[in-house]
Amino acid sequence: MRPDPSKDPVGAAIVGVVIAGGRSVRFGGEKAVALLSGVALLTWAVRRLQRTCAAVAVNARPNTQAETLARAEGLPVLYDQEGDPLGPLAGVKVALQWARDLGAGTLAVSPCDVPRLPDDLFPRLVAAAEEGEGAAMAATADGDQPLCAVWPVSALPRVTEALLGGRHPPTWRLLEQLGARRVHFSTAAAFANVNTREDLATLSNDPLA
């Protein structure tokens, strides 16, 4: 879907997208709508982005519960483009197009299945991106976290080219090619994603969740 920028201008502001187009095979259902402390994982991600972003969209597959939830909350839903390979970069691509059409200069990207991300994640990423070449990604002792990142909207042609012919390069590599700054976070556990129902149960039993 392509919003009408004349109805929702954000100028050079930061906008955000939650990547929720995965098939959640190991989870055995749509984990984006699974509940943690009574709140859907997708909603945890949206609320975190909304603290930093002027607008937030959801990248989801058509006719899914994630789409239904996003629309119920009044959020734009972005579908991967036909012919693009499966993977998060397809979602980043359509989100960059959406951001461009809004007139934004920066896109913040979040996964839908990491509800314990640090509160200062996106403010720190945005600050690092502004100091560098417009891109930044989180990193921990466990390695890069490329789905927690900030992209310049000007990267759209590079992302489009990277996906040609059904290719899907590693997301971290493309960010690296864009000169992304790595922002290090000390608590790797905060970036643990929910892959199974057992993972969700562990978080549900954690008093910090």
Buried (B, 14 or more C-beta within 10 A) or exposed (E): EEBEBEEBEBEEBBBBBBBBBBEBEEBEEBBBBBEBEEEBBBBBBBEBBBEBBBBBBBBBBEEBBBBBBBEEBEBBBBBBEEEBBEBBBBBBBBBBBBBBBBBBBBBBBBBBBBBBBBEEBBEBBBBBBBEBBBBBBBBBEEEBBBBBBBBBBBBBEBBBEBBEEEEBBEBBEBBBEBEBBBBEBEEEEBBBBBBEBEBBEEBEEEEEE
